[in-house]
Amino acid sequence: MPNIKQAKKRVRQAEASRMLNKHHRSSMRTTVKKVEAAIAEGDKDAATTALKEASSALDSMVSKGILHKNNAARKKSRLNGHIRAL
């Protein structure tokens, strides 16, 4: 544990940030899983609608600095490819 006041504050801030990032990442993964579930069912309309939400969530994670932009682009591209294959 740190002894300096500033270091203690940074520990608190890092923990708060970690928990917030964990929440955002979890919700983003849930939206991606909804797309994957719709693809597994073969429902193209539901998958397209869910992809729109997932794309928004992925872009939001990029803007918050939680995901790298290429990672988000790759995920969106792969999901879109699966939908087109239906």
N, C-alpha and C positions, 0 to 999 in steps of 0.2 A: 504494500500500500504506500502511496506517496505521502510525504510529510509536508510538502509545500502547498499552500492554499490554492494556487493556480492549478497545480497538478491534480489536486482533489476535484476541483471544478471540472477539469477536462475529463476525468473519469466519469463524473456524473453526466456530462454532456454526451460522451461517447455511448454510454449505456442507453440514454434516452433516444439517441439517434439510431442505435442498433435495433431497439424495439420498434421504432417507427418504420425503419427499413424492412424489418421482418414482417410487419403487418402488410405493407404495400406489396412486398414480394409474394406473400401468401395469397393475397387477393388476385394478383396478376396470374399466378399459377392456376387458380381456380377458374378464371375466365378462359385460359388456354385449355384446361381440361374439359370445359363445356364444349368447346369446338371439337376436340378429339372425340368426345362422346357422340356428338351429332354426326361426325364422319363415320364412326363405327356403326351407327344405326343406319347410315345410308341416306339420311335426310339432308338433302343439299340446301334447301331453303333455311332450315334451322342452323345449319353449319355456316352459311353465308352471314346470317344475322349475328351469330355468336362470334364470327371472325371480325366483324366490324367492332364489336365491344373489345375483343382481345387486342386488336390493333391499337385501339385507343389506349388501353391499359399498358401495352408494351411501350408506346410512344411516351406515355406519362412516366414510366420507369426510366426511360432514357433521359428525359428532361430533369428528373430528380437526381440523376447520377447513380442510380442503383444498377442499371444495366448498361452495357456498352452498346452503341448504336448498331454495330455490325451483328451483335448477338440478337438484338430485337429484329433486325431486318431478316436475318436467317430464319428465325422462328416464324415470322409472318410469311416468308416465301414458302417455307415447307408446308405450313398449314394451307396456304392458298393452292399449292400444288396438289395436295391431297383432295381438296374440294373439287378442283378441276377434273381430277381423275374419276370422280363419282359419275 
